[in-house]
Amino acid sequence: MRVITGSARGRKLKTPEGNDVRPTSDQVKEAIFSIIQFDVPGSAVLDLFAGSGQLGIEALSRGAAHCVFVDKAQASVNLVRENVMACGFLNRSRILNTDSLEYLLIAKKGFDIALLDPPYSNSLIEKALPRLEKSMNPGGIVVCEHEAELTLPDSFGELKLHKRYKYGKVALTVYKKPQLQEV
């Protein structure tokens, strides 16, 4: 696993051992960042269910201003910290060892991009999205990686379906929060 492009391009990232974490493939990661490429520079990013932190690190490498990494597994948090430090992004990162769903109950508003890649088959995306809505800035983008068989609803409150993509056994569902309307 490596950083695809940006300031940390080519940097190898450590991956967890065992079957608890399923790292995003390079093909799917390329697809995610093709979808959001123009929104990343200067953005505030949330990497929920962070695992190794590769999605948030990719965003930082591509110019995101800041990333909050959240994972409840201590081993994953340690791995995120190692990877963030190896890429030189510690000063632009906040790494939290807490349950992602519980974090969303207390998270403040301010995210431009949220990247969700939870363990499959646990309905975690469906539980997270209603809680995430309040933390997203107007115009914010939420990218959900999940099993291809799952079809998520067209909206979660103000988060509206933007597009769906499939890559073999993996699917991406992208939501956007509308911009504020000027009166």
DRENZALUM-995914 format. One record per residue: residue number from 0; chain; x, y, z of N, C-alpha, C, O in turn. Coordinates in steps of 0.001 Angstrom, whole numbers. Example, Ala and Ser with C-alpha at 12.3 -4.5 7.8 and 13.67 -1.06 7.14 Angstrom:
BEGIN
SITE | kero | drenza | n.x | n.y | n.z | ca.x | ca.y | ca.z | c.x | c.y | c.z | o.x | o.y | o.z
SITE | 0 | A | 13190 | -5690 | 7800 | 12300 | -4500 | 7800 | 13200 | -3300 | 7800 | 14236 | -3319 | 8465 .
SITE | 1 | A | 12850 | -2250 | 7080 | 13670 | -1060 | 7140 | 12900 | 30 | 7870 | 13409 | 1138 | 8039 .
//
This chain:
BEGIN
SITE | kero | drenza | n.x | n.y | n.z | ca.x | ca.y | ca.z | c.x | c.y | c.z | o.x | o.y | o.z
SITE | 0 | A | 851 | -1159 | 0 | 0 | 0 | 0 | 909 | 1239 | 0 | 1907 | 1301 | 718 .
SITE | 1 | A | 529 | 2218 | -829 | 1373 | 3405 | -978 | 512 | 4641 | -1179 | -678 | 4543 | -1477 .
SITE | 2 | A | 1129 | 5807 | -1011 | 472 | 7067 | -1323 | 590 | 7252 | -2834 | 1682 | 7143 | -3392 .
SITE | 3 | A | -526 | 7532 | -3491 | -554 | 7566 | -4956 | 74 | 8835 | -5516 | 891 | 8759 | -6434 .
SITE | 4 | A | -288 | 9995 | -4989 | 250 | 11241 | -5548 | 302 | 12323 | -4479 | -163 | 12138 | -3355 .
SITE | 5 | A | 876 | 13446 | -4859 | 994 | 14568 | -3933 | 2345 | 14619 | -3260 | 3309 | 14012 | -3727 .
SITE | 6 | A | 2410 | 15347 | -2159 | 3687 | 15592 | -1488 | 4326 | 14335 | -896 | 5543 | 14296 | -711 .
SITE | 7 | A | 3532 | 13310 | -599 | 4071 | 12056 | -55 | 4024 | 10931 | -1085 | 4053 | 9754 | -726 .
SITE | 8 | A | 3952 | 11291 | -2354 | 3827 | 10314 | -3437 | 4857 | 9200 | -3320 | 6044 | 9449 | -3107 .
SITE | 9 | A | 4377 | 7963 | -3464 | 5251 | 6799 | -3447 | 5591 | 6291 | -2059 | 6164 | 5209 | -1926 .
SITE | 10 | A | 5254 | 7043 | -1026 | 5571 | 6620 | 344 | 4805 | 5341 | 663 | 3587 | 5283 | 494 .
SITE | 11 | A | 5515 | 4323 | 1121 | 4858 | 3070 | 1504 | 4221 | 3251 | 2872 | 4801 | 3852 | 3776 .
SITE | 12 | A | 3019 | 2719 | 3001 | 2287 | 2786 | 4259 | 2207 | 1393 | 4861 | 2054 | 401 | 4148 .
SITE | 13 | A | 2313 | 1332 | 6178 | 2193 | 51 | 6863 | 730 | -354 | 6888 | -167 | 480 | 7012 .
SITE | 14 | A | 515 | -1647 | 6767 | -844 | -2183 | 6805 | -993 | -3112 | 7993 | -19 | -3710 | 8451 .
SITE | 15 | A | -2205 | -3230 | 8486 | -2421 | -4107 | 9632 | -2301 | -5574 | 9245 | -2554 | -5961 | 8104 .
SITE | 16 | A | -1915 | -6369 | 10214 | -1851 | -7807 | 9996 | -3184 | -8412 | 10388 | -3905 | -7854 | 11215 .
SITE | 17 | A | -3511 | -9538 | 9804 | -4763 | -10216 | 10137 | -5884 | -9802 | 9202 | -5667 | -9095 | 8219 .
SITE | 18 | A | -7081 | -10255 | 9526 | -8233 | -10052 | 8656 | -9208 | -8993 | 9161 | -10278 | -8816 | 8578 .
SITE | 19 | A | -8861 | -8292 | 10224 | -9790 | -7322 | 10797 | -9936 | -6078 | 9929 | -11002 | -5463 | 9920 .
SITE | 20 | A | -8897 | -5696 | 9206 | -8933 | -4493 | 8381 | -8720 | -4885 | 6923 | -7850 | -5697 | 6610 .
SITE | 21 | A | -9519 | -4305 | 6040 | -9444 | -4579 | 4610 | -9025 | -3284 | 3925 | -9866 | -2417 | 3686 .
SITE | 22 | A | -7737 | -3135 | 3603 | -7269 | -1888 | 2995 | -7928 | -1631 | 1636 | -8203 | -2562 | 878 .
SITE | 23 | A | -8171 | -367 | 1349 | -8731 | 46 | 66 | -7706 | -230 | -1032 | -6529 | 101 | -891 .
SITE | 24 | A | -8159 | -835 | -2118 | -7249 | -1131 | -3225 | -6816 | 175 | -3904 | -7497 | 1195 | -3800 .
SITE | 25 | A | -5688 | 128 | -4592 | -5214 | 1310 | -5316 | -6235 | 1760 | -6360 | -6416 | 2959 | -6570 .
SITE | 26 | A | -6907 | 802 | -7020 | -7899 | 1155 | -8039 | -9044 | 1969 | -7423 | -9454 | 2988 | -7978 .
SITE | 27 | A | -9550 | 1516 | -6286 | -10664 | 2211 | -5637 | -10188 | 3540 | -5062 | -10911 | 4534 | -5124 .
SITE | 28 | A | -8979 | 3567 | -4503 | -8441 | 4817 | -3967 | -8273 | 5846 | -5081 | -8603 | 7017 | -4894 .
SITE | 29 | A | -7766 | 5423 | -6232 | -7654 | 6319 | -7402 | -9034 | 6855 | -7782 | -9186 | 8039 | -8082 .
SITE | 30 | A | -10030 | 5980 | -7766 | -11388 | 6393 | -8127 | -11921 | 7426 | -7141 | -12502 | 8430 | -7551 .
SITE | 31 | A | -11731 | 7191 | -5854 | -12197 | 8140 | -4828 | -11598 | 9512 | -5089 | -12309 | 10517 | -5096 .
SITE | 32 | A | -10294 | 9549 | -5304 | -9638 | 10849 | -5441 | -9834 | 11479 | -6818 | -9602 | 12676 | -6984 .
SITE | 33 | A | -10251 | 10702 | -7796 | -10673 | 11301 | -9065 | -12011 | 12020 | -8868 | -12245 | 13083 | -9444 .
SITE | 34 | A | -12876 | 11434 | -8057 | -14193 | 12012 | -7790 | -14069 | 13337 | -7035 | -14783 | 14292 | -7339 .
SITE | 35 | A | -13167 | 13399 | -6056 | -13094 | 14571 | -5169 | -11862 | 15446 | -5400 | -11590 | 16343 | -4601 .
SITE | 36 | A | -11121 | 15204 | -6468 | -9821 | 15849 | -6666 | -9847 | 17371 | -6537 | -8908 | 17947 | -5987 .
SITE | 37 | A | -10882 | 18030 | -7020 | -10909 | 19489 | -6991 | -11374 | 20037 | -5644 | -11265 | 21236 | -5385 .
SITE | 38 | A | -11893 | 19158 | -4787 | -12387 | 19576 | -3481 | -11354 | 19382 | -2368 | -11523 | 19916 | -1272 .
SITE | 39 | A | -10300 | 18633 | -2637 | -9329 | 18275 | -1599 | -8440 | 19442 | -1146 | -8305 | 19642 | 61 .
SITE | 40 | A | -7831 | 20218 | -2043 | -6904 | 21261 | -1573 | -7560 | 22228 | -574 | -8606 | 22819 | -846 .
SITE | 41 | A | -6915 | 22365 | 577 | -7384 | 23281 | 1616 | -8540 | 22771 | 2444 | -9050 | 23507 | 3288 .
SITE | 42 | A | -8974 | 21546 | 2237 | -10164 | 21024 | 2911 | -9870 | 20474 | 4301 | -8733 | 20143 | 4639 .
SITE | 43 | A | -10941 | 20390 | 5099 | -10920 | 19716 | 6397 | -11538 | 18345 | 6172 | -12688 | 18238 | 5745 .
SITE | 44 | A | -10770 | 17291 | 6462 | -11157 | 15923 | 6118 | -11384 | 15103 | 7381 | -10690 | 15271 | 8384 .
SITE | 45 | A | -12372 | 14209 | 7312 | -12629 | 13229 | 8358 | -12425 | 11848 | 7760 | -13094 | 11490 | 6791 .
SITE | 46 | A | -11502 | 11062 | 8329 | -11279 | 9673 | 7928 | -11871 | 8813 | 9037 | -11218 | 8526 | 10041 .
SITE | 47 | A | -13126 | 8408 | 8833 | -13869 | 7651 | 9838 | -13631 | 6164 | 9608 | -13556 | 5724 | 8461 .
SITE | 48 | A | -13510 | 5387 | 10677 | -13136 | 3971 | 10581 | -11783 | 3906 | 9862 | -11637 | 3193 | 8869 .
SITE | 49 | A | -10812 | 4644 | 10361 | -9571 | 4952 | 9641 | -8712 | 3750 | 9263 | -8034 | 3801 | 8237 .
SITE | 50 | A | -8708 | 2687 | 10033 | -7866 | 1524 | 9697 | -6407 | 1899 | 9715 | -5847 | 2152 | 10782 .
SITE | 51 | A | -5774 | 1941 | 8553 | -4356 | 2325 | 8445 | -4187 | 3832 | 8246 | -3080 | 4358 | 8351 .
SITE | 52 | A | -5287 | 4514 | 7960 | -5227 | 5951 | 7710 | -4921 | 6316 | 6273 | -4713 | 7491 | 5971 .
SITE | 53 | A | -4888 | 5336 | 5373 | -4432 | 5608 | 4007 | -5304 | 6622 | 3267 | -4775 | 7396 | 2469 .
SITE | 54 | A | -6620 | 6650 | 3500 | -7459 | 7599 | 2757 | -7210 | 9032 | 3227 | -7077 | 9941 | 2407 .
SITE | 55 | A | -7146 | 9233 | 4531 | -6854 | 10565 | 5053 | -5458 | 11032 | 4687 | -5249 | 12209 | 4392 .
SITE | 56 | A | -4505 | 10116 | 4704 | -3124 | 10447 | 4327 | -3061 | 10840 | 2859 | -2349 | 11777 | 2498 .
SITE | 57 | A | -3792 | 10139 | 2019 | -3838 | 10492 | 597 | -4405 | 11905 | 434 | -3909 | 12684 | -380 .
SITE | 58 | A | -5443 | 12233 | 1208 | -6020 | 13580 | 1145 | -5003 | 14631 | 1586 | -4879 | 15680 | 954 .
SITE | 59 | A | -4281 | 14354 | 2664 | -3256 | 15292 | 3135 | -2151 | 15460 | 2089 | -1671 | 16570 | 1857 .
SITE | 60 | A | -1757 | 14363 | 1469 | -723 | 14412 | 445 | -1154 | 15276 | -737 | -328 | 15902 | -1402 .
SITE | 61 | A | -2459 | 15298 | -985 | -3005 | 16066 | -2112 | -3416 | 17481 | -1716 | -4062 | 18178 | -2499 .
SITE | 62 | A | -3052 | 17911 | -517 | -3242 | 19303 | -150 | -4356 | 19619 | 827 | -4657 | 20792 | 1044 .
SITE | 63 | A | -4981 | 18607 | 1428 | -5978 | 18890 | 2466 | -5292 | 19638 | 3604 | -4133 | 19373 | 3920 .
SITE | 64 | A | -6009 | 20566 | 4212 | -5436 | 21374 | 5289 | -5273 | 20582 | 6574 | -4307 | 20780 | 7310 .
SITE | 65 | A | -6208 | 19690 | 6844 | -6235 | 18991 | 8125 | -7052 | 17714 | 7975 | -7967 | 17653 | 7154 .
SITE | 66 | A | -6725 | 16693 | 8766 | -7506 | 15458 | 8761 | -7656 | 14938 | 10180 | -6694 | 14890 | 10946 .
SITE | 67 | A | -8885 | 14549 | 10519 | -9170 | 13869 | 11780 | -9351 | 12391 | 11444 | -10205 | 12023 | 10637 .
SITE | 68 | A | -8540 | 11559 | 12072 | -8597 | 10112 | 11893 | -9280 | 9508 | 13117 | -8891 | 9798 | 14248 .
SITE | 69 | A | -10297 | 8668 | 12902 | -11020 | 8068 | 14019 | -11083 | 6556 | 13829 | -11503 | 6072 | 12778 .
SITE | 70 | A | -10666 | 5818 | 14848 | -10798 | 4369 | 14845 | -10854 | 3889 | 16287 | -10177 | 4438 | 17155 .
SITE | 71 | A | -11663 | 2862 | 16543 | -11784 | 2370 | 17920 | -10728 | 1335 | 18294 | -10513 | 1075 | 19478 .
SITE | 72 | A | -10062 | 736 | 17295 | -9050 | -280 | 17574 | -7706 | 389 | 17866 | -7198 | 1155 | 17047 .
SITE | 73 | A | -7144 | 100 | 19021 | -5862 | 702 | 19408 | -4769 | 358 | 18401 | -3923 | 1199 | 18099 .
SITE | 74 | A | -4777 | -869 | 17879 | -3754 | -1263 | 16897 | -3867 | -392 | 15646 | -2849 | 0 | 15075 .
SITE | 75 | A | -5078 | -90 | 15219 | -5268 | 767 | 14043 | -4799 | 2186 | 14327 | -4153 | 2805 | 13481 .
SITE | 76 | A | -5114 | 2704 | 15498 | -4699 | 4056 | 15872 | -3171 | 4153 | 15889 | -2606 | 5143 | 15425 .
SITE | 77 | A | -2508 | 3131 | 16419 | -1045 | 3111 | 16431 | -491 | 3103 | 15006 | 498 | 3773 | 14709 .
SITE | 78 | A | -1134 | 2343 | 14138 | -717 | 2257 | 12743 | -926 | 3595 | 12026 | -59 | 4041 | 11274 .
SITE | 79 | A | -2072 | 4228 | 12260 | -2340 | 5548 | 11670 | -1248 | 6523 | 12106 | -702 | 7257 | 11282 .
SITE | 80 | A | -931 | 6529 | 13399 | 89 | 7453 | 13920 | 1436 | 7201 | 13242 | 2110 | 8149 | 12842 .
SITE | 81 | A | 1830 | 5944 | 13110 | 3097 | 5604 | 12437 | 3098 | 6103 | 10995 | 4067 | 6716 | 10546 .
SITE | 82 | A | 2005 | 5838 | 10269 | 1921 | 6234 | 8862 | 1894 | 7749 | 8699 | 2542 | 8287 | 7802 .
SITE | 83 | A | 1154 | 8434 | 9552 | 1070 | 9894 | 9495 | 2449 | 10507 | 9766 | 2870 | 11436 | 9077 .
SITE | 84 | A | 3147 | 9974 | 10778 | 4473 | 10487 | 11113 | 5466 | 10220 | 9979 | 6287 | 11080 | 9658 .
SITE | 85 | A | 5395 | 9032 | 9373 | 6310 | 8681 | 8286 | 6127 | 9608 | 7085 | 7070 | 9849 | 6331 .
SITE | 86 | A | 4915 | 10124 | 6912 | 4633 | 11023 | 5782 | 4838 | 12494 | 6144 | 4746 | 13365 | 5279 .
SITE | 87 | A | 5115 | 12770 | 7415 | 5345 | 14143 | 7847 | 4084 | 14962 | 8010 | 4123 | 16183 | 7854 .
SITE | 88 | A | 2959 | 14323 | 8321 | 1675 | 15025 | 8414 | 1127 | 15140 | 9836 | -42 | 15482 | 10013 .
SITE | 89 | A | 1934 | 14869 | 10832 | 1425 | 14877 | 12210 | 866 | 16243 | 12606 | -132 | 16317 | 13323 .
SITE | 90 | A | 1501 | 17325 | 12146 | 1044 | 18671 | 12517 | -284 | 19050 | 11847 | -899 | 20048 | 12221 .
SITE | 91 | A | -726 | 18267 | 10866 | -2000 | 18534 | 10189 | -3024 | 17442 | 10478 | -4018 | 17301 | 9766 .
SITE | 92 | A | -2762 | 16665 | 11545 | -3605 | 15508 | 11849 | -4053 | 15505 | 13296 | -3369 | 16007 | 14188 .
SITE | 93 | A | -5209 | 14931 | 13497 | -5707 | 14623 | 14837 | -6119 | 13162 | 14786 | -6922 | 12773 | 13938 .
SITE | 94 | A | -5579 | 12352 | 15685 | -5805 | 10910 | 15666 | -6529 | 10525 | 16945 | -6008 | 10712 | 18044 .
SITE | 95 | A | -7740 | 9983 | 16796 | -8586 | 9687 | 17947 | -8863 | 8196 | 18060 | -9244 | 7541 | 17089 .
SITE | 96 | A | -8663 | 7673 | 19272 | -8954 | 6272 | 19574 | -10324 | 6225 | 20252 | -10433 | 6237 | 21478 .
SITE | 97 | A | -11355 | 6171 | 19424 | -12715 | 6126 | 19943 | -13627 | 5490 | 18913 | -13270 | 5381 | 17740 .
SITE | 98 | A | -14784 | 5077 | 19342 | -15774 | 4512 | 18443 | -16259 | 5593 | 17480 | -16618 | 6692 | 17904 .
SITE | 99 | A | -16270 | 5282 | 16192 | -16642 | 6269 | 15174 | -18062 | 6794 | 15361 | -18301 | 7992 | 15210 .
SITE | 100 | A | -19000 | 5918 | 15685 | -20381 | 6360 | 15867 | -20520 | 7264 | 17090 | -21265 | 8243 | 17058 .
SITE | 101 | A | -19810 | 6939 | 18158 | -19837 | 7791 | 19350 | -19175 | 9134 | 19072 | -19645 | 10166 | 19552 .
SITE | 102 | A | -18091 | 9133 | 18305 | -17424 | 10385 | 17948 | -18392 | 11314 | 17227 | -18406 | 12517 | 17489 .
SITE | 103 | A | -19196 | 10771 | 16327 | -20119 | 11610 | 15552 | -21173 | 12284 | 16421 | -21740 | 13302 | 16024 .
SITE | 104 | A | -21441 | 11732 | 17595 | -22400 | 12365 | 18503 | -21852 | 13660 | 19090 | -22619 | 14556 | 19442 .
SITE | 105 | A | -20525 | 13764 | 19196 | -19919 | 14953 | 19808 | -19129 | 15811 | 18816 | -18676 | 16903 | 19159 .
SITE | 106 | A | -18969 | 15315 | 17594 | -18179 | 16040 | 16589 | -18814 | 17386 | 16270 | -20032 | 17507 | 16140 .
SITE | 107 | A | -17965 | 18382 | 16148 | -18444 | 19712 | 15783 | -18519 | 19837 | 14266 | -17946 | 19031 | 13532 .
SITE | 108 | A | -19223 | 20846 | 13817 | -19336 | 21118 | 12389 | -17971 | 21563 | 11868 | -17163 | 22109 | 12620 .
SITE | 109 | A | -17718 | 21329 | 10593 | -16485 | 21848 | 10038 | -15787 | 20965 | 9024 | -14691 | 21307 | 8579 .
SITE | 110 | A | -16379 | 19835 | 8640 | -15726 | 18958 | 7667 | -16208 | 19262 | 6259 | -17400 | 19436 | 6008 .
SITE | 111 | A | -15236 | 19321 | 5340 | -15541 | 19505 | 3922 | -15665 | 18166 | 3204 | -16435 | 18024 | 2254 .
SITE | 112 | A | -14893 | 17188 | 3673 | -14884 | 15857 | 3074 | -14874 | 14827 | 4200 | -14120 | 14953 | 5164 .
SITE | 113 | A | -15724 | 13802 | 4063 | -15695 | 12671 | 4990 | -15498 | 11405 | 4168 | -16163 | 11195 | 3154 .
SITE | 114 | A | -14577 | 10571 | 4621 | -14254 | 9313 | 3950 | -14628 | 8177 | 4892 | -14051 | 8050 | 5972 .
SITE | 115 | A | -15593 | 7346 | 4488 | -16086 | 6260 | 5330 | -15788 | 4923 | 4668 | -16241 | 4654 | 3556 .
SITE | 116 | A | -15031 | 4098 | 5356 | -14715 | 2761 | 4871 | -14760 | 1806 | 6065 | -13727 | 1301 | 6504 .
SITE | 117 | A | -15976 | 1563 | 6590 | -16087 | 705 | 7769 | -16021 | -775 | 7409 | -16080 | -1138 | 6234 .
SITE | 118 | A | -15897 | -1629 | 8426 | -16002 | -3071 | 8153 | -17339 | -3332 | 7452 | -18365 | -2750 | 7806 .
SITE | 119 | A | -17307 | -4203 | 6469 | -18515 | -4513 | 5697 | -19513 | -5315 | 6534 | -19151 | -5925 | 7541 .
SITE | 120 | A | -20759 | -5303 | 6104 | -21842 | -6139 | 6641 | -22197 | -5832 | 8090 | -22726 | -6699 | 8785 .
SITE | 121 | A | -21920 | -4632 | 8556 | -22287 | -4270 | 9923 | -23265 | -3104 | 9972 | -23593 | -2627 | 11059 .
SITE | 122 | A | -23736 | -2636 | 8825 | -24662 | -1492 | 8737 | -24079 | -229 | 9365 | -24828 | 655 | 9780 .
SITE | 123 | A | -22758 | -136 | 9439 | -22135 | 1024 | 10084 | -22318 | 2304 | 9274 | -22469 | 3380 | 9853 .
SITE | 124 | A | -22307 | 2207 | 7953 | -22520 | 3406 | 7131 | -23913 | 3957 | 7380 | -24089 | 5161 | 7561 .
SITE | 125 | A | -24915 | 3059 | 7389 | -26291 | 3491 | 7611 | -26473 | 4134 | 8985 | -27312 | 5020 | 9154 .
SITE | 126 | A | -25698 | 3694 | 9953 | -25766 | 4282 | 11298 | -24983 | 5590 | 11362 | -25369 | 6509 | 12084 .
SITE | 127 | A | -23889 | 5677 | 10613 | -23018 | 6860 | 10677 | -23586 | 8063 | 9929 | -23492 | 9187 | 10421 .
SITE | 128 | A | -24166 | 7854 | 8764 | -24567 | 8984 | 7918 | -25561 | 9944 | 8581 | -25378 | 11155 | 8458 .
SITE | 129 | A | -26598 | 9473 | 9275 | -27492 | 10441 | 9922 | -26780 | 11281 | 10992 | -27140 | 12437 | 11213 .
SITE | 130 | A | -25792 | 10712 | 11641 | -25033 | 11436 | 12662 | -24009 | 12381 | 12042 | -23689 | 13425 | 12612 .
SITE | 131 | A | -23498 | 12008 | 10870 | -22452 | 12774 | 10199 | -22980 | 14069 | 9590 | -22258 | 15063 | 9512 .
SITE | 132 | A | -24219 | 14056 | 9167 | -24817 | 15191 | 8460 | -24548 | 16527 | 9148 | -24196 | 17497 | 8477 .
SITE | 133 | A | -24703 | 16599 | 10462 | -24546 | 17868 | 11187 | -23092 | 18354 | 11235 | -22843 | 19534 | 11483 .
SITE | 134 | A | -22143 | 17459 | 10999 | -20726 | 17823 | 11065 | -20161 | 18285 | 9728 | -19017 | 18735 | 9652 .
SITE | 135 | A | -20960 | 18172 | 8683 | -20484 | 18532 | 7344 | -20787 | 19994 | 7040 | -21873 | 20493 | 7336 .
SITE | 136 | A | -19813 | 20668 | 6446 | -20012 | 22045 | 5988 | -20951 | 22056 | 4790 | -21079 | 21043 | 4102 .
SITE | 137 | A | -21616 | 23193 | 4524 | -22389 | 23304 | 3292 | -21469 | 23019 | 2088 | -20342 | 23509 | 2031 .
SITE | 138 | A | -21959 | 22233 | 1147 | -21155 | 21837 | -3 | -20254 | 20648 | 286 | -19497 | 20221 | -586 .
SITE | 139 | A | -20324 | 20104 | 1504 | -19471 | 18985 | 1898 | -19770 | 17712 | 1130 | -20887 | 17497 | 659 .
SITE | 140 | A | -18752 | 16870 | 1013 | -18841 | 15618 | 261 | -18543 | 14454 | 1198 | -17597 | 14497 | 1985 .
SITE | 141 | A | -19372 | 13406 | 1098 | -19167 | 12188 | 1869 | -18987 | 11038 | 888 | -19852 | 10787 | 48 .
SITE | 142 | A | -17856 | 10339 | 1000 | -17584 | 9187 | 138 | -17632 | 7935 | 1008 | -16878 | 7802 | 1972 .
SITE | 143 | A | -18533 | 7019 | 648 | -18706 | 5772 | 1390 | -18222 | 4604 | 543 | -18678 | 4412 | -584 .
SITE | 144 | A | -17299 | 3830 | 1090 | -16848 | 2603 | 424 | -17543 | 1442 | 1107 | -17533 | 1337 | 2333 .
SITE | 145 | A | -18157 | 557 | 298 | -18912 | -560 | 873 | -18992 | -1707 | -126 | -18552 | -1592 | -1269 .
SITE | 146 | A | -19559 | -2806 | 331 | -19708 | -3972 | -533 | -20674 | -3641 | -1663 | -21643 | -2906 | -1470 .
SITE | 147 | A | -20401 | -4194 | -2853 | -21166 | -3863 | -4058 | -22637 | -4242 | -3954 | -23475 | -3633 | -4620 .
SITE | 148 | A | -22963 | -5227 | -3140 | -24354 | -5670 | -3016 | -25222 | -4671 | -2268 | -26447 | -4715 | -2380 .
SITE | 149 | A | -24618 | -3785 | -1519 | -25371 | -2824 | -710 | -25769 | -1610 | -1544 | -24930 | -1006 | -2213 .
SITE | 150 | A | -27041 | -1260 | -1501 | -27510 | -30 | -2132 | -27992 | 886 | -1016 | -28980 | 597 | -340 .
SITE | 151 | A | -27290 | 1978 | -836 | -27633 | 2928 | 220 | -28779 | 3827 | -244 | -28967 | 4017 | -1445 .
SITE | 152 | A | -29546 | 4383 | 698 | -30644 | 5288 | 341 | -30155 | 6536 | -402 | -28970 | 6869 | -362 .
SITE | 153 | A | -31076 | 7214 | -1074 | -30745 | 8401 | -1858 | -30446 | 9626 | -998 | -29861 | 10593 | -1486 .
SITE | 154 | A | -30840 | 9598 | 275 | -30529 | 10740 | 1134 | -30506 | 10324 | 2597 | -31134 | 9348 | 3007 .
SITE | 155 | A | -29763 | 11097 | 3357 | -29716 | 11015 | 4806 | -29820 | 12454 | 5281 | -28812 | 13156 | 5354 .
SITE | 156 | A | -31029 | 12901 | 5605 | -31230 | 14299 | 5975 | -30814 | 15204 | 4833 | -31311 | 15073 | 3714 .
SITE | 157 | A | -29898 | 16126 | 5117 | -29428 | 17060 | 4088 | -28405 | 16440 | 3135 | -28094 | 17030 | 2100 .
SITE | 158 | A | -27883 | 15275 | 3464 | -26922 | 14606 | 2577 | -27693 | 13933 | 1447 | -28493 | 13028 | 1684 .
SITE | 159 | A | -27449 | 14376 | 228 | -28172 | 13875 | -940 | -27233 | 13078 | -1837 | -26070 | 13438 | -2022 .
SITE | 160 | A | -27757 | 11993 | -2387 | -26983 | 11162 | -3285 | -26461 | 11992 | -4448 | -27210 | 12715 | -5105 .
SITE | 161 | A | -25152 | 11871 | -4689 | -24536 | 12526 | -5841 | -24322 | 11501 | -6958 | -24692 | 11733 | -8108 .
SITE | 162 | A | -23711 | 10351 | -6595 | -23424 | 9348 | -7614 | -23063 | 8024 | -6952 | -22605 | 7981 | -5810 .
SITE | 163 | A | -23281 | 6945 | -7702 | -22877 | 5601 | -7277 | -21898 | 5036 | -8301 | -22025 | 5274 | -9502 .
SITE | 164 | A | -20911 | 4276 | -7796 | -19899 | 3658 | -8653 | -19685 | 2226 | -8179 | -19834 | 1933 | -6993 .
SITE | 165 | A | -19334 | 1328 | -9110 | -19007 | -51 | -8732 | -17671 | -447 | -9344 | -17381 | -142 | -10500 .
SITE | 166 | A | -16860 | -1139 | -8535 | -15546 | -1632 | -8944 | -15432 | -3074 | -8466 | -14862 | -3339 | -7407 .
SITE | 167 | A | -15970 | -3996 | -9241 | -15947 | -5395 | -8835 | -16789 | -5622 | -7594 | -17995 | -5380 | -7608 .
SITE | 168 | A | -16164 | -6084 | -6520 | -16881 | -6387 | -5281 | -17055 | -5170 | -4375 | -17643 | -5269 | -3298 .
SITE | 169 | A | -16539 | -4020 | -4818 | -16571 | -2799 | -4006 | -17418 | -1741 | -4705 | -17404 | -1622 | -5930 .
SITE | 170 | A | -18150 | -983 | -3910 | -18936 | 128 | -4451 | -18597 | 1398 | -3685 | -18176 | 1354 | -2529 .
SITE | 171 | A | -18789 | 2525 | -4352 | -18654 | 3836 | -3730 | -19993 | 4543 | -3885 | -20577 | 4558 | -4969 .
SITE | 172 | A | -20469 | 5122 | -2806 | -21654 | 5972 | -2850 | -21220 | 7339 | -2353 | -20644 | 7465 | -1272 .
SITE | 173 | A | -21500 | 8360 | -3148 | -21061 | 9716 | -2837 | -22285 | 10579 | -2545 | -23239 | 10616 | -3322 .
SITE | 174 | A | -22236 | 11273 | -1405 | -23293 | 12198 | -1008 | -22730 | 13608 | -961 | -21537 | 13803 | -732 .
SITE | 175 | A | -23590 | 14581 | -1176 | -23198 | 15985 | -1032 | -24232 | 16698 | -174 | -25430 | 16420 | -233 .
SITE | 176 | A | -23725 | 17624 | 622 | -24603 | 18505 | 1390 | -24736 | 19793 | 580 | -23724 | 20357 | 165 .
SITE | 177 | A | -25955 | 20269 | 348 | -26126 | 21452 | -502 | -25413 | 22677 | 62 | -25234 | 22819 | 1272 .
SITE | 178 | A | -25013 | 23559 | -857 | -24460 | 24862 | -474 | -25585 | 25690 | 149 | -26759 | 25479 | -155 .
SITE | 179 | A | -25223 | 26623 | 1012 | -26233 | 27530 | 1565 | -26774 | 28411 | 455 | -26020 | 28893 | -391 .
SITE | 180 | A | -28054 | 28614 | 460 | -28687 | 29490 | -527 | -28633 | 30927 | -29 | -28970 | 31205 | 1122 .
SITE | 181 | A | -28210 | 31837 | -897 | -28203 | 33259 | -524 | -29616 | 33783 | -649 | -30338 | 33446 | -1587 .
SITE | 182 | A | -30008 | 34616 | 310 | -31361 | 35159 | 317 | -31379 | 36544 | -294 | -32437 | 37168 | -377 .
//
